[in-house]
């Protein structure tokens, strides 16, 4: 079956900037190094998620028990969403998928480890946040009427726990933990959760029906733009050091900055392009 989301193919960084500038602030983004990849959360890629019903619950409970040995009292999460965010931060697979409110941060993650073959493309996925939120609340209200005794503007902790432990409602919905660590704050992160951990993320997008094309956009760009895009993002102070504020982030940023430097041949070609027909060298 043909995908019902909208696909936009762009050929340059300029086109990307113009396209996202035309989008409202309602959109959230996720960059991926290959346009061949669909949206997929980490627990979907595990071997254990389909072992038996409730395996995800057991996995989270064991993490909660063990993590207390490494956390101070004030670091211990108070709610399930915060526990999953903590797990996500430390690499434990969850049903959450990271998005960002910045299309440029998403582009960075798309290009950071992109393949450089001419035929390859990266992707930046965009979801319309208010539409996804209202559509998911309408679906959840029909499944969990007792949780909607008052009007809800978002999936709160109580409703999230019902969806999580029930684990049978196929949909996606945004969640924002009350407490976010520094890294997620810098990355302007927001999480999108699935209602059923054992079902693929892309399948659960289908709850949007024919409205999906209005709410889900897949932007594709050539991978070979990697160096020029990373240089442009560096000028915006978007690099691994600014997004991962630790020594590992700094080391990774340094590596990428040097890898993205223009070769003498690229610099000469760029200068000749700027020279054009004027007859005068371009002065930077």
Residue frames as qw, qx, qy, qz and C-alpha x, y, z in Angstrom:
[[0.000, 0.887, 0.462, 0.000, 0.00, 0.00, 0.00],
 [0.372, 0.568, -0.033, 0.734, 1.28, 3.46, -0.90],
 [0.327, -0.300, -0.505, 0.741, 2.21, 5.61, 2.10],
 [0.003, -0.831, -0.522, -0.193, -0.37, 8.26, 2.91],
 [0.355, -0.729, -0.049, 0.584, 2.07, 10.82, 4.27],
 [0.434, 0.900, -0.011, -0.036, 3.38, 13.66, 2.09],
 [0.774, -0.175, 0.216, 0.569, 6.88, 13.34, 0.60],
 [0.213, 0.969, -0.052, -0.113, 8.80, 16.46, -0.41],
 [0.840, 0.048, 0.137, 0.523, 12.07, 16.14, -2.36],
 [0.008, -0.985, 0.096, 0.141, 14.50, 19.06, -2.05],
 [0.845, 0.383, -0.076, 0.366, 17.86, 19.44, -3.78],
 [0.383, 0.479, -0.291, 0.734, 19.62, 22.12, -1.72],
 [0.330, -0.325, -0.593, 0.659, 20.03, 23.56, 1.76],
 [0.121, 0.045, -0.045, -0.991, 18.50, 26.82, 0.49],
 [0.510, -0.237, -0.582, -0.588, 15.36, 24.97, -0.56],
 [0.521, -0.341, -0.742, 0.248, 15.17, 23.29, 2.85],
 [0.174, -0.224, -0.373, 0.883, 15.46, 26.59, 4.70],
 [0.302, -0.038, -0.245, -0.921, 12.77, 28.15, 2.53],
 [0.548, -0.268, -0.722, -0.328, 10.47, 25.16, 2.99],
 [0.476, -0.390, -0.681, 0.397, 10.70, 25.00, 6.79],
 [0.063, -0.109, -0.180, 0.976, 10.47, 28.80, 7.06],
 [0.413, -0.167, -0.401, -0.800, 7.04, 28.50, 5.43],
 [0.541, -0.351, -0.764, 0.007, 5.88, 26.00, 8.05],
 [0.413, -0.765, 0.004, -0.495, 4.20, 27.31, 11.19],
 [0.090, -0.515, 0.724, -0.450, 5.48, 26.69, 14.71],
 [0.848, -0.132, 0.175, -0.482, 3.02, 23.78, 14.93],
 [0.888, 0.312, -0.337, -0.031, 5.51, 21.27, 13.51],
 [0.586, -0.627, 0.512, 0.045, 8.04, 18.99, 15.21],
 [0.620, 0.641, -0.431, -0.138, 10.90, 17.26, 13.40],
 [0.802, -0.372, 0.454, 0.106, 13.12, 14.19, 13.37],
 [0.393, 0.724, -0.505, -0.257, 16.21, 13.80, 11.18],
 [0.898, -0.125, 0.421, 0.022, 17.38, 10.39, 9.95],
 [0.248, -0.572, 0.599, 0.502, 20.53, 9.46, 8.05],
 [0.102, 0.021, 0.866, 0.489, 18.69, 7.44, 5.40],
 [0.507, 0.099, -0.069, -0.854, 15.45, 8.21, 3.60],
 [0.547, -0.001, -0.797, -0.255, 14.93, 4.44, 3.38],
 [0.191, -0.133, -0.827, 0.512, 14.21, 4.27, 7.11],
 [0.356, -0.670, -0.474, -0.447, 10.72, 4.66, 8.45],
 [0.294, -0.610, 0.373, -0.634, 9.98, 6.00, 11.91],
 [0.824, -0.133, -0.550, 0.035, 10.84, 3.34, 14.46],
 [0.434, -0.785, 0.301, -0.323, 11.31, 3.51, 18.21],
 [0.089, 0.554, -0.816, 0.140, 14.04, 1.59, 20.03],
 [0.552, -0.106, 0.745, -0.360, 11.86, -1.01, 21.73],
 [0.808, 0.460, 0.055, -0.365, 10.41, -1.92, 18.35],
 [0.555, 0.627, -0.547, -0.010, 13.91, -2.99, 17.32],
 [0.339, -0.480, 0.757, -0.286, 14.51, -5.29, 20.32],
 [0.394, 0.076, -0.893, -0.203, 14.35, -9.08, 20.25],
 [0.084, -0.144, -0.872, 0.459, 12.40, -9.32, 23.50],
 [0.334, 0.046, 0.134, -0.932, 9.34, -7.11, 22.94],
 [0.734, 0.020, -0.336, -0.590, 7.24, -9.98, 21.53],
 [0.200, 0.204, -0.931, 0.226, 8.38, -12.67, 23.99],
 [0.216, -0.475, -0.843, 0.132, 5.23, -12.48, 26.11],
 [0.161, -0.809, -0.302, -0.478, 2.51, -9.95, 27.08],
 [0.535, -0.843, -0.037, -0.029, 3.79, -7.58, 29.72],
 [0.823, 0.006, -0.048, 0.566, 7.49, -7.96, 28.92],
 [0.232, 0.627, -0.015, 0.744, 7.83, -4.18, 28.50],
 [0.535, -0.752, -0.020, -0.384, 6.32, -3.65, 31.96],
 [0.903, -0.354, -0.013, 0.244, 8.80, -6.12, 33.47],
 [0.654, 0.333, -0.007, 0.679, 11.67, -4.42, 31.66],
 [0.050, -0.734, 0.024, -0.677, 10.72, -0.98, 32.98],
 [0.725, -0.660, -0.025, -0.196, 10.17, -2.30, 36.52],
 [0.887, -0.154, -0.035, 0.433, 13.62, -3.90, 36.56],
 [0.413, 0.504, -0.030, 0.758, 15.19, -0.67, 35.33],
 [0.347, -0.776, -0.025, -0.527, 13.39, 1.25, 38.08],
 [0.854, -0.515, -0.028, 0.074, 14.73, -1.12, 40.74],
 [0.816, 0.018, 0.029, 0.577, 18.30, -1.07, 39.46],
 [0.290, 0.673, 0.065, 0.677, 18.48, 2.64, 38.61],
 [0.486, -0.846, -0.074, -0.205, 17.88, 3.62, 42.23],
 [0.833, -0.337, 0.037, 0.437, 21.42, 2.39, 42.97],
 [0.541, 0.185, 0.202, 0.795, 22.79, 5.13, 40.69],
 [0.045, -0.687, -0.284, -0.667, 20.47, 8.04, 41.46],
 [0.065, 0.028, -0.543, 0.837, 20.31, 10.44, 44.37],
 [0.134, 0.488, 0.776, -0.377, 16.95, 10.87, 46.06],
 [0.261, 0.675, 0.136, -0.677, 16.11, 14.08, 44.19],
 [0.158, 0.385, -0.675, -0.609, 17.04, 12.46, 40.83],
 [0.206, 0.189, 0.960, -0.006, 14.50, 9.64, 41.13],
 [0.224, -0.208, -0.484, -0.820, 11.61, 10.23, 38.68],
 [0.364, 0.076, 0.563, -0.738, 8.14, 10.74, 40.12],
 [0.734, 0.385, 0.213, -0.517, 6.08, 9.55, 37.17],
 [0.825, 0.145, 0.516, 0.178, 6.21, 6.85, 34.50],
 [0.545, 0.822, 0.065, 0.155, 6.80, 9.32, 31.66],
 [0.103, -0.894, 0.430, -0.070, 9.85, 10.65, 33.51],
 [0.725, -0.316, 0.606, 0.088, 11.13, 7.10, 34.01],
 [0.785, 0.446, 0.378, 0.203, 10.85, 6.39, 30.28],
 [0.286, 0.939, -0.134, 0.139, 12.60, 9.69, 29.47],
 [0.408, -0.727, 0.553, 0.004, 15.43, 8.70, 31.83],
 [0.811, 0.010, 0.567, 0.140, 15.67, 5.29, 30.18],
 [0.631, 0.737, 0.184, 0.160, 15.73, 6.92, 26.74],
 [0.001, -0.950, 0.308, -0.054, 18.50, 9.27, 27.83],
 [0.417, -0.590, 0.691, 0.018, 20.71, 6.39, 28.98],
 [0.285, 0.387, -0.781, -0.400, 20.13, 4.13, 26.01],
 [0.314, 0.133, 0.913, -0.225, 17.53, 1.69, 27.38],
 [0.084, -0.212, -0.694, -0.682, 14.93, 0.94, 24.68],
 [0.243, 0.382, 0.583, -0.674, 11.49, 2.49, 25.16],
 [0.365, 0.610, 0.682, 0.170, 8.37, 3.16, 23.13],
 [0.020, 0.893, 0.082, -0.442, 9.29, 6.87, 22.98],
 [0.666, 0.394, 0.280, 0.569, 10.70, 8.43, 19.81],
 [0.308, -0.548, -0.070, 0.775, 12.71, 11.67, 19.97],
 [0.357, 0.745, 0.365, 0.430, 11.58, 14.69, 17.97],
 [0.354, -0.283, -0.150, 0.879, 12.71, 18.30, 18.16],
 [0.204, 0.845, 0.386, -0.309, 10.94, 21.62, 17.76],
 [0.001, 0.767, -0.359, -0.533, 13.84, 22.81, 15.55],
 [0.873, 0.479, 0.069, -0.062, 14.04, 21.71, 11.89],
 [0.352, 0.786, -0.486, 0.148, 17.73, 22.65, 11.88],
 [0.429, -0.463, 0.738, -0.238, 18.57, 20.39, 14.83],
 [0.869, 0.200, 0.414, -0.182, 16.70, 17.63, 13.00],
 [0.677, 0.709, -0.197, 0.010, 18.74, 18.33, 9.87],
 [0.056, -0.717, 0.675, -0.163, 21.93, 18.08, 11.91],
 [0.635, -0.209, 0.718, -0.195, 21.01, 14.60, 13.14],
 [0.844, 0.476, 0.198, -0.146, 20.06, 13.61, 9.61],
 [0.571, 0.759, -0.290, 0.117, 23.40, 14.67, 8.16],
 [0.421, -0.743, 0.511, -0.096, 25.71, 13.80, 11.07],
 [0.509, -0.270, 0.807, 0.131, 26.25, 10.19, 9.98],
 [0.730, 0.555, 0.098, -0.387, 24.83, 10.33, 6.45],
 [0.753, 0.057, 0.506, 0.416, 26.24, 8.12, 3.70],
 [0.014, 0.681, -0.214, -0.700, 27.92, 10.16, 0.96],
 [0.394, 0.167, 0.789, 0.441, 26.97, 8.09, -2.07],
 [0.102, 0.034, -0.276, -0.955, 25.43, 10.31, -4.79],
 [0.413, -0.309, -0.684, -0.516, 22.19, 8.32, -4.90],
 [0.380, -0.382, -0.747, 0.390, 21.62, 8.37, -1.13],
 [0.186, -0.636, -0.149, -0.733, 19.28, 10.76, 0.67],
 [0.104, -0.088, -0.724, 0.676, 18.66, 11.79, 4.26],
 [0.255, -0.614, -0.609, -0.432, 15.19, 12.52, 5.59],
 [0.045, -0.034, 0.474, -0.879, 13.65, 15.00, 7.99],
 [0.209, -0.508, -0.817, -0.175, 10.23, 13.91, 9.18],
 [0.124, -0.150, 0.195, -0.961, 7.74, 16.57, 10.27],
 [0.194, -0.492, -0.848, 0.026, 4.60, 16.03, 12.36],
 [0.198, -0.554, -0.123, -0.799, 1.90, 18.61, 12.94],
 [0.167, 0.038, -0.788, 0.591, 1.87, 18.67, 16.73],
 [0.422, 0.069, 0.348, -0.834, -1.58, 20.19, 17.45],
 [0.730, 0.146, -0.371, -0.555, -3.24, 17.92, 14.89],
 [0.548, 0.109, -0.819, 0.133, -1.56, 14.78, 16.25],
 [0.008, -0.040, 0.686, -0.727, -2.42, 15.86, 19.79],
 [0.554, 0.095, 0.171, -0.809, -6.11, 16.54, 19.11],
 [0.733, 0.168, -0.532, -0.390, -6.53, 13.40, 16.98],
 [0.440, 0.105, -0.845, 0.284, -4.92, 11.18, 19.61],
 [0.192, -0.003, 0.585, -0.788, -6.98, 12.67, 22.44],
 [0.684, 0.109, -0.108, -0.713, -10.16, 12.01, 20.46],
 [0.706, 0.139, -0.684, -0.124, -9.12, 8.38, 19.93],
 [0.272, 0.092, -0.798, 0.530, -8.11, 7.91, 23.58],
 [0.399, -0.053, 0.321, -0.857, -11.35, 9.46, 24.83],
 [0.789, 0.051, -0.307, -0.529, -13.28, 6.71, 23.07],
 [0.702, 0.104, -0.689, 0.147, -11.14, 4.02, 24.75],
 [0.427, -0.158, -0.624, 0.635, -10.70, 5.48, 28.24],
 [0.206, -0.710, -0.355, -0.572, -13.86, 7.46, 29.00],
 [0.642, -0.683, -0.314, 0.153, -13.28, 7.23, 32.75],
 [0.596, -0.231, -0.013, 0.769, -10.03, 9.18, 32.36],
 [0.135, 0.309, 0.300, 0.892, -11.80, 12.07, 30.62],
 [0.205, -0.700, -0.641, 0.241, -14.03, 13.29, 33.43],
 [0.029, -0.855, -0.025, 0.518, -12.54, 16.73, 32.73],
 [0.642, 0.766, -0.046, -0.001, -11.33, 18.22, 29.48],
 [0.740, -0.376, 0.307, 0.466, -7.76, 17.23, 28.60],
 [0.347, 0.890, -0.189, -0.229, -5.43, 19.33, 26.50],
 [0.339, 0.589, -0.734, 0.004, -2.62, 16.74, 26.52],
 [0.854, -0.134, -0.502, -0.006, -1.87, 13.19, 27.64],
 [0.318, -0.754, 0.403, -0.411, -1.20, 13.62, 31.36],
 [0.015, -0.416, 0.885, -0.207, 0.56, 11.19, 33.69],
 [0.592, 0.055, 0.656, -0.465, -2.63, 9.37, 34.71],
 [0.788, 0.500, 0.038, -0.358, -3.82, 8.82, 31.16],
 [0.391, 0.634, -0.664, -0.073, -0.33, 7.81, 30.00],
 [0.253, -0.289, 0.884, -0.266, -0.16, 5.08, 32.66],
 [0.737, 0.270, 0.457, -0.418, -3.51, 3.69, 31.51],
 [0.695, 0.636, -0.236, -0.240, -2.35, 3.58, 27.89],
 [0.152, 0.617, -0.769, 0.074, 1.05, 2.13, 28.81],
 [0.337, -0.185, 0.877, -0.289, -0.14, -0.72, 31.01],
 [0.753, 0.382, 0.350, -0.406, -3.14, -1.50, 28.82],
 [0.222, -0.443, 0.714, 0.494, -0.83, -1.60, 25.78],
 [0.439, 0.329, 0.822, 0.149, -3.50, -2.20, 23.16],
 [0.309, 0.857, 0.283, -0.302, -4.53, 1.15, 21.66],
 [0.657, 0.162, 0.373, 0.635, -2.89, 1.67, 18.26],
 [0.162, 0.958, 0.160, 0.173, -1.96, 5.33, 17.80],
 [0.573, 0.108, -0.232, 0.779, 0.86, 7.81, 18.36],
 [0.228, -0.921, -0.267, -0.169, 0.73, 10.82, 20.67],
 [0.331, 0.605, -0.367, 0.624, 3.13, 13.47, 22.03],
 [0.692, -0.644, -0.297, 0.134, 4.31, 13.39, 25.66],
 [0.267, 0.694, -0.315, 0.590, 6.45, 15.87, 27.57],
 [0.647, -0.343, -0.551, 0.400, 7.92, 14.90, 30.94],
 [0.261, -0.953, -0.149, -0.026, 7.68, 17.61, 33.59],
 [0.431, -0.754, 0.392, 0.303, 11.41, 17.31, 34.24],
 [0.812, 0.564, -0.041, 0.143, 13.78, 17.36, 31.26],
 [0.718, -0.405, 0.127, 0.551, 17.54, 17.00, 31.51],
 [0.074, -0.733, 0.206, 0.644, 19.91, 19.61, 30.07],
 [0.242, -0.128, 0.770, 0.577, 20.62, 17.70, 26.88],
 [0.179, 0.552, 0.792, 0.189, 16.97, 17.39, 25.93],
 [0.003, 0.863, 0.265, -0.431, 16.41, 21.06, 26.74],
 [0.151, -0.570, 0.443, 0.676, 19.26, 22.08, 24.43],
 [0.140, 0.041, 0.852, 0.502, 17.92, 19.83, 21.69],
 [0.461, 0.088, 0.013, -0.883, 14.39, 21.29, 22.12],
 [0.146, 0.002, -0.977, -0.154, 13.17, 17.72, 22.43],
 [0.679, -0.032, 0.227, -0.697, 9.67, 16.39, 22.57],
 [0.211, -0.111, 0.970, 0.051, 8.76, 12.70, 22.70],
 [0.691, 0.086, -0.262, -0.668, 6.18, 10.87, 20.62],
 [0.377, -0.186, 0.874, -0.245, 4.90, 7.63, 22.12],
 [0.435, -0.061, -0.754, -0.488, 3.08, 4.68, 20.65],
 [0.681, -0.307, 0.183, -0.639, 0.00, 3.26, 22.30],
 [0.990, -0.050, 0.103, -0.083, 1.07, -0.33, 21.64],
 [0.274, -0.737, 0.577, 0.219, 4.73, -1.20, 22.19],
 [0.618, -0.066, 0.759, 0.192, 4.51, -4.40, 20.12],
 [0.572, 0.683, 0.444, 0.093, 3.23, -2.74, 16.95],
 [0.542, 0.145, 0.181, 0.808, 5.44, -0.77, 14.52],
 [0.050, -0.506, -0.176, 0.843, 5.39, 3.00, 14.84],
 [0.127, 0.140, -0.512, -0.838, 4.60, 3.41, 11.13],
 [0.219, -0.366, -0.872, -0.241, 1.59, 1.10, 11.42],
 [0.195, -0.608, -0.621, 0.454, 0.22, 3.11, 14.32],
 [0.018, -0.258, 0.151, 0.954, 0.44, 6.29, 12.25],
 [0.118, -0.266, -0.783, -0.550, -2.49, 4.84, 10.32],
 [0.080, -0.583, -0.706, 0.393, -4.86, 5.96, 13.07],
 [0.036, 0.467, -0.030, -0.883, -4.79, 9.35, 11.27],
 [0.587, 0.539, 0.602, -0.056, -6.47, 7.79, 8.25],
 [0.522, 0.636, 0.334, 0.459, -6.77, 9.99, 5.17],
 [0.141, -0.989, 0.001, -0.048, -5.76, 13.02, 7.23],
 [0.799, -0.355, 0.167, 0.456, -2.19, 11.71, 7.45],
 [0.583, 0.436, 0.233, 0.645, -1.03, 13.62, 4.36],
 [0.067, -0.886, -0.086, -0.450, -1.86, 16.89, 6.13],
 [0.599, -0.773, 0.157, -0.138, -0.09, 15.99, 9.37],
 [0.777, -0.352, 0.417, 0.314, 2.98, 13.97, 8.34],
 [0.511, 0.829, -0.210, -0.084, 5.66, 15.20, 5.92],
 [0.840, -0.229, 0.284, 0.402, 8.81, 13.37, 4.90],
 [0.249, 0.924, -0.228, -0.179, 11.44, 15.76, 3.54],
 [0.908, 0.002, 0.230, 0.349, 14.22, 14.14, 1.50],
 [0.140, 0.937, -0.282, -0.151, 17.58, 15.76, 0.61],
 [0.798, 0.435, -0.381, 0.167, 20.78, 14.47, -1.04],
 [0.818, -0.513, -0.035, 0.259, 23.26, 12.96, 1.41],
 [0.694, 0.243, 0.049, 0.676, 26.15, 14.41, -0.59],
 [0.027, -0.831, -0.045, -0.554, 25.26, 17.85, 0.82],
 [0.748, -0.511, -0.351, 0.236, 26.59, 16.69, 4.18],
 [0.574, -0.107, -0.137, 0.800, 29.73, 18.82, 4.38],
 [0.037, 0.374, 0.164, 0.912, 28.13, 22.05, 3.20],
 [0.537, -0.634, -0.387, -0.400, 25.09, 21.56, 5.46],
 [0.736, -0.458, -0.328, 0.376, 27.23, 20.83, 8.51],
 [0.403, 0.070, -0.046, 0.911, 29.26, 23.96, 7.78],
 [0.215, -0.518, -0.273, -0.782, 26.06, 26.01, 7.55],
 [0.686, -0.603, -0.386, -0.128, 24.79, 24.54, 10.82],
 [0.662, -0.177, -0.280, 0.672, 28.14, 25.25, 12.47],
 [0.119, 0.303, 0.042, 0.944, 27.56, 28.95, 11.71],
 [0.537, -0.547, -0.259, -0.588, 24.27, 28.60, 13.60],
 [0.181, -0.468, 0.722, -0.476, 26.20, 27.05, 16.52],
 [0.919, -0.040, 0.142, -0.365, 24.53, 23.73, 15.90],
 [0.485, 0.472, -0.733, 0.064, 27.10, 20.99, 16.39],
 [0.748, -0.220, -0.623, 0.065, 27.66, 18.00, 18.61],
 [0.351, 0.016, -0.519, 0.779, 29.25, 20.10, 21.35],
 [0.279, -0.148, 0.116, -0.942, 26.26, 22.44, 21.63],
 [0.748, -0.166, -0.342, -0.544, 23.75, 19.56, 21.51],
 [0.887, -0.255, -0.356, 0.144, 25.70, 17.19, 23.78],
 [0.045, -0.891, 0.261, -0.368, 27.31, 19.44, 26.42],
 [0.801, -0.514, 0.291, 0.095, 30.09, 17.17, 27.64],
 [0.240, -0.618, 0.626, 0.410, 33.60, 16.13, 26.62],
 [0.518, 0.185, 0.801, 0.238, 32.30, 13.39, 24.33],
 [0.378, 0.831, 0.401, -0.076, 30.15, 15.98, 22.55],
 [0.024, -0.894, 0.285, 0.345, 33.10, 18.36, 22.19],
 [0.397, -0.341, 0.767, 0.371, 35.33, 15.61, 20.76],
 [0.494, 0.443, 0.733, 0.150, 32.61, 14.56, 18.31],
 [0.248, 0.929, 0.185, -0.205, 32.03, 18.17, 17.25],
 [0.178, -0.744, 0.493, 0.413, 35.74, 18.67, 16.62],
 [0.472, -0.031, 0.819, 0.326, 35.90, 15.56, 14.45],
 [0.422, 0.671, 0.607, 0.064, 32.88, 16.59, 12.39],
 [0.086, 0.940, -0.024, -0.329, 34.12, 20.16, 11.99],
 [0.231, -0.570, 0.648, 0.448, 37.45, 18.99, 10.61],
 [0.451, 0.189, 0.837, 0.244, 35.79, 16.38, 8.39],
 [0.328, 0.796, 0.506, -0.048, 33.51, 19.09, 6.98],
 [0.166, -0.720, 0.216, 0.638, 36.31, 21.54, 6.12],
 [0.674, 0.712, -0.030, -0.194, 36.64, 22.49, 2.49],
 [0.810, -0.052, 0.311, 0.494, 39.41, 20.82, 0.57],
 [0.181, -0.471, 0.277, 0.817, 41.69, 23.14, -1.48],
 [0.083, 0.187, 0.763, 0.613, 39.86, 21.98, -4.61],
 [0.095, -0.712, -0.696, -0.003, 36.43, 22.77, -3.09],
 [0.214, -0.727, -0.156, 0.634, 37.64, 26.18, -1.91],
 [0.164, -0.246, 0.492, 0.819, 38.96, 27.02, -5.39],
 [0.008, 0.412, 0.800, 0.436, 35.72, 25.89, -7.07],
 [0.161, -0.775, -0.551, 0.264, 33.70, 27.97, -4.60],
 [0.208, -0.615, 0.075, 0.757, 35.88, 31.04, -5.24],
 [0.122, -0.021, 0.654, 0.746, 35.62, 30.64, -9.01],
 [0.035, -0.609, -0.774, -0.171, 31.84, 30.37, -8.75],
 [0.176, -0.814, -0.325, 0.447, 31.74, 33.62, -6.80],
 [0.279, -0.350, 0.355, 0.821, 34.11, 35.24, -9.30],
 [0.518, 0.658, 0.514, -0.187, 31.63, 34.68, -12.10],
 [0.566, 0.608, 0.292, 0.473, 31.96, 37.10, -14.96],
 [0.194, -0.972, -0.067, 0.117, 33.12, 40.05, -12.89],
 [0.639, 0.597, -0.254, 0.414, 36.80, 39.46, -13.52],
 [0.098, -0.663, 0.487, -0.560, 37.62, 40.24, -9.91],
 [0.402, -0.026, -0.879, 0.255, 38.38, 37.70, -7.18],
 [0.552, -0.666, -0.357, -0.352, 35.70, 37.33, -4.58],
 [0.167, 0.405, -0.593, 0.676, 36.88, 38.74, -1.28],
 [0.514, -0.453, -0.728, 0.033, 35.43, 36.88, 1.72]]
